Amino acid sequence: MEASLINGGGNNVEEAIVVDLHHAPTSAIDTCEGDYPQITSFSQAKSICWLESIKLWTIAAPIAFQILCIYGINSVTQIFVGHIGDVELSAVAIALSVISNFSFGFLLGMGSALETLCGQAFGAGQTYMLGIYMQRSCIILLVSCIILTPIYLFATPVLKILGQRDDISEMAGQFAVQIIPQMFSLAINFPAQKFLQSQSKVGVLAWIGFWALIFHVFLLWLFIYVFGWGTVGAAMAYNISGWIVSLAQVVYVVKWCTNGWKGLSWLAFKEIWAFVRLSLASAVMLCLEIWYMMVLVVLTGHLGDAVIAVGSISICMNINGWEGMLFIGINAVVSVRVSNELGSGHPRAAKYSVMVVVLKSLIIGLFFMFVILISRDHFAIIFTSSKELQQVVARLAYFLGVTMVLNSIQPVIS
């Protein structure tokens, strides 16, 4: 990138200053607020990698932490239910991994278009559009929730058709109906989350996620162990925690984001179909990434000992889901960084941002594989006291480790 400042008139040039960032020293790169220069040396590459890492993790750490906390609500629910019994664990695992994951993947995909639109609007200085985009996304996701509701209502016959055991299908179907309110909370959660992410206001998301997880653990203990409500108590805690997260984000947006939030607007109903088309494209891609875990759980239900098979694969998918949520968070950061830079007219910064994230994601994936392999005989204890289940999970750990490496790069590239 070159910028020339030429002072003078006619044919007399009194002063010419040319700043060429292609040959800029490292200090110039570190203080550059525009696009990155073209990399021409290893020192430049190292400097840009370091600078981009700081920018990325400043946003990524809170976002990833928040998403892990939200996923932790799912995981902790399975942990508490798993100590009630193996059948209860399998039933709730299917309800969360198959039914809830189905809607989660679709709604997350439908809301992911907001990352691009809000990020570009914020990068271009059009902050007044953020609130309108958020409201438009809420409308679309609420309608999507209504469309998805029959899947919850008829979960029992659907699971039986898919070959699940009758007792597991019955209990999973009951749990699915009980967690319908949590699905509707996502229609508010995702748009508000993307609204804040696009402006890099991610610290509040981390705090909301953290306190929601702590409160969820308390509710599970209260409802399951104190009141003895079993899986019904787990469903109640799941619904309450989901709505706490959504409402807390909305309160922050309305009270402390006055630049982007100008109140309810009829403009939210304009160009909805164009918004839907963009959202559907994102939804299809994300659904395929998330739903494959759902398919694995369904297929294991056809094996001989369905309780052990479903329980063991659910534990592995739960662990894999923790890593997956981390990389969904990193993917959200890439979307924010790239859309902000493109909106500001910095294509090279967008390109280098993606390259740095891919490298770091691979390193993280290898680290997780190493942790899984050395703890393969022990991590299942968190979910179940069944020795048989623990042994099966230990045998699956090798495949889980490889899966975690592959899943570390794919979400970021997509």
N, C-alpha and C positions, 0 to 999 in steps of 0.2 A: 504494500500500500504506500503510495507516495502522496505527499501534500506539498505544493509549491506556493510560497508567498513571494510575489514579485511586486516591488514598489517602483514607480517611475512612470514616465509618460513618453509618448512618441517613440523614437528609436533609442532613447537614452535610458539604459537600465542602470539605476543607481545602486540597487541591492538585490541580490537573489539568494534566497535561503531555501534549500531543498532538504527535506527530512525524509530519508529512505529507511523505513523500518525493516526492509528485507535484510539490511546489514546492521541492524541496530544491536547494541550490546544487550546483555541480559537485563541490566537495570532498566533499559527502555521498555523491554517486554513486560517486566514486572509492574511498571507504572502505566502501561498502555490501557486506555479505557475504550478504545475502538476495537477494530478487528485485529486478530493476531497476524503477525507477519508470516510469510512463507518460511518454513523451516529449511535452513541451509546447513546446519551443523548439529552435532550431538549436544553441544551446550545449550543451543536454542531449544532443542527437543526436550531436554531435561528441565529447562526453566519453564517451558509451557506446560509440561506434564505436572510439575509441582504446583504451578499457579492454578491450573484447571482442577487439580485434585482438591485444593483448598476451597475453590468455588463450589465444586460438586458436593463435597462432604459437609460443607456448611449448610447446604440445603438437604442433602441426602440423609444425614444422621437423624434429624428430627422426624422427617417423613417416614423413613424406614422404621424408626422406633414406634411411631404412632400406628403404622400398619401392623407391626408385630404385636403391639398391645391389643389391637382389634382382633387379630387372628388368635391371640392368646385367649380371648373370651371363648372362642370355639374350642380351643385345645383344652383349656381348664375345665370346660363343661364335660368333655369326654373323660378327663382324668377323674373328676368326682363321680361321674356315673359309672366308670369302669370299676370302681371299688364297691359298687352296689351288687354287680353280678356280670358274668360274661354275656348273657343274653341281652341285658340292658345296654352294655357297651356296644355290642354289635348293632342293636336297633338304633341307638342314638347316633352311632358312627355312620350308618346308612342314611339316616335322616339328614345329618349335617353334610356328609360327603357327597351324597347323591342329590337329594331334593334341594337342600339349602345351597349347595355348591352350584347347582344348575342355575338358580335365580341369581346368585352372587356373580357368577361369570357373565351372565347376560346383562345385568344391571351395571356392572363395572364397565363392560364394553360400551354400553349405551351412554354412559357418563364420561368415557375417556375422550370423546370428541371435544369436551369442554377444556381439556388440557391444552389442546392446540389453539382453539379459538381465544380462550382467555389469555394464554401465554403470548400470542401474537398481538392481541389488543393491548396488553400491558406493555409489551416491548415497543409498540408504536405510540404509546402515550394516550391511548383511548380508554382510560380507566372507567369512564362512565358506562361503557358497554359490558363491563364484567357482571354487574348486577342483573342486567337484562339476560345475558347468556345463562347465568345461574338459574334464574326463574324459568327460562325456557326449558332447561334441562330437567328441572324439578317436575314440570308438567309432563314431559315425555316419560320420565321414569315412573311417575305415579300411574300413568296409563299402562305402562309396561307391567307394573306390579299387579294391576287388576287382571291383565291378560294371563299372568303367571299363577294367579291364585288357584285355579282348578288343579294344577299339578300338586299342590299341597293338599287340597280337599280329597283328591282321589289317589293319594300316594299309596295306600294299602293295595288296591287292585293293580295299580301300575307295577309295584314291586313284586307282586305275586306273578304277574304276566312275565316279568323279567326273570323269574325262576327263584326268587328268594323264599326261604322257609316261611311257613304261615305265621308262626309265633313271632318271628323277627319282623315280618311285614306288618303285622297288626300293631305291634308296639311302635315301630318306626312311623307308621301312618298316623297314629295318635299324636306322637311327638311333633310330626310335621305340621299338623293342624294347629297345635298349640303355639308354634313359633311363627305363624303368619304375621303378627304385628311387627316382629323384627324385620321381616322382608320389607315392609312399607317404610321402616326407618331408613333403609338404604337409599330410598328415593330422595331423601333430604340430606343424608350423610354425604353421598358421593359428590353432588353439585357444590355443596358448601366447602367440602374438602378441596376440590379442584379450584374453586374461587380463591381460597387462601394460598394454595400451592403456587398459583400463577404469579402471585405477588411476593413469593418467598416468605410469607408469614407462617412459618412452619413450626415455630416454637410452641405456639398455643395448641397446635394439633398434637404435639408430643405430650404435653401436659394433660390434655383432655383424655387421650388414649391411656395414659398411665393411671390416672385416678379412676377411670372407668373400669380398668382391669382389676385394680385393688378392690373397688366396690363390688365388682362381680364375684370375686372370690369370697367376699364376706356374705353376699346374698346366697351363693351356693351352699356355704357352710350353714347359714341360718335355715334355709328352706329344706335342705336334704338331711342334715344331721340333727338340727335342733327341732324343727317342726315335723320331720319325717315324711316329707311330701314326695320323695323319690324323683322320678323323671318329670313329674308335673312341676315340682319345685325348680328343677333345672331349666325347664322351658320358661317359667315365670322370670327367673333371674336373667335368662338370655334376652327376653323381650325388654325388660327394664333397662338393662345395660345398653342395648342397642339404641334405645330412644334417648338415653342420657347423653350419649355421644353426639347424636344428631342435633338435639336441642341446644346443647352447649356450643356447638359450632355456629348454629344460626344466631344465637344471642351475641356471640363475638362479632359476627359479620355485621349485624344490624347496629350494634352499639359502637364498635371501634374501627369499622372499615367504611367510613363515610365517603371517601373518595370513589370507591367502587360501587357502594350501595346507595342508591338514591330513592329507595322505596319501591313498592310494588308498581308495575307498569304494564299497560296494555300492549306495549311493544313486545313483551314476552310471547305473545300469541302470533306475532308476525313471522313469516318465513319458517314456520315449524317444520314443514315437509322437507325443506332443504337441510335443516338441522338433523332431522330423522335419518335422511340418507347418509349423511356423514357419520352419524352415530352408529348406524347399522353396519357400516363397513368396519368400524373399530370393534363392534360387538362380536362379529363373526370371528375375527382374528383372535380376540381374547378368549372367547368361549372355547375355541379349539385348544387353546393352551391350558385352560383350567379343567375342561370336562374330561380329559383323558384319565385323570385320577378317579373321576366318578365311574368311568367305564371299568376300570380295574376292580373297584370295589364290587360292582354289579357282577362281573364275571366270576370273582372268587366265591360268590354265593352259590355257584353251581358245583363247587367241589364237594368231596365226600362229607367232611366235617365242617359244615358251613359256619358254625359259631367260631371255631378256631381259625378258619381260613379268613373270614371277614374281619375278625378281631385283629389278627396279625397284620394283614395288609392295611387295615385302617390305622394301626399304630405307625407303620412305616410311612404311609401317606400323610399322616399328621406331622411327623418329623420333617418329611420332605416339604410339607406345606409351610413350615416355619421359614425354611430357606426361600421357598417360592414367594412368600409375602415380602421378605427382605428385598428380593429382586424386582418385585412389582413396585416397591418403594423407589428403588434405584431407577427403574424404568420411568417412573413418574418424574424423577429429577431430570433425566435425560430429555424428556418431553418439554419440561419447563425451560431448561437451558437452551435447547435447540430452538424452540418457538420464540423465546425472548431474543435470542441472537439474530434469528432470521427477521423478526419484526423490527429489529434495530439496524438491519442491513449488514450483518457480520457473518457471512457464510462460512468463512474459514474457522472462526471460533466455534461454530456449530459442528463442523466436521471434526475438529480436534477434540471437542468434548466427547463425542461418541467413541472415538478411538481410545481415549483414556479410560472411559468407563468399561469398555470391553476387556481391556487388559486387567483392570482391577477386579472385575467380576470373575474372570478365570482364576485369579489367585485366591479369591474368597471361596470359590467352588472347590478347589483342591484342598483348602484348609478344612472345609466341612466334611469332605470325604475322609480325610485323615482322622478327624474326631469320631466319626461314626464307626470306622473300622476298629479303633482302639477301645471303644466303649460298647461294642456290639453285644456283649453278654450282660450288659447292665442297664441300658437306657429304657428298656421295656418295663422295668420295675416301676417307673413313674406312673404308668398307665394301668397296670394290672398286677395282681398278686398270684395269678395262675402260672405255675412253673411251665406247663405245656405251652402256653402262649409265649412266654419269654424265650423258650428254646426255638420256637418257629421263627420269631422275630430275629433272633441272633443269626439264623441261617439266611434270612433275607437281607441282612445288613450289607453284604457285598454288592448286591444289585442296587440297593439303596444308595450306596456311596457313589457308584458310577452315575446313577440317575441325577444325583445332586450336582455333579460336575457339568453334565450336559445341560441341566436346567439353569446353571449360573449364567450362561452366555445367551441362550436362546431368547429369553424375554427382553434383554437389552437390545439385541440386534433387531428384533421385530418392532 
